């Protein structure tokens, strides 16, 4: 399970993993309309990480990591 900051003001999306594991995690960030904006891989034994999303326009986005439930966040 993951948790994120829900309102982004400084261009940094913080992701916290409740159970850190040693495998790679693949993420996808989509806009409100469902279009993929960014995707990538988080590697290693990770408990917390940050993604720079300062180029995103204001709006509601969704992040999905592997097969977990997508989480929404807002860029203001």
C-alpha positions, 0 to 999 in steps of 0.5 A: 500500500502507498500514500502520497501527499494529496495537494502539490504546491512545490512540484514534489510528489512524495510517495511512502510505501507501507511495506518496503520490498526489494523489487522494482516498482513501476508507476504511471501518472495519468491526467484527469482524462486518463492520458498517461503523462509520466511513467517510470521505475522505482528501484531498490529497497525503498520506503519513501521517494519523491518525484519532481512534477513541477512541469505539470499544469494545475489539475487532478492527476492519478498515480498507479504503482504496479497493481495497487489501487490508484491514488489521486493528487492535485497540483495547485 
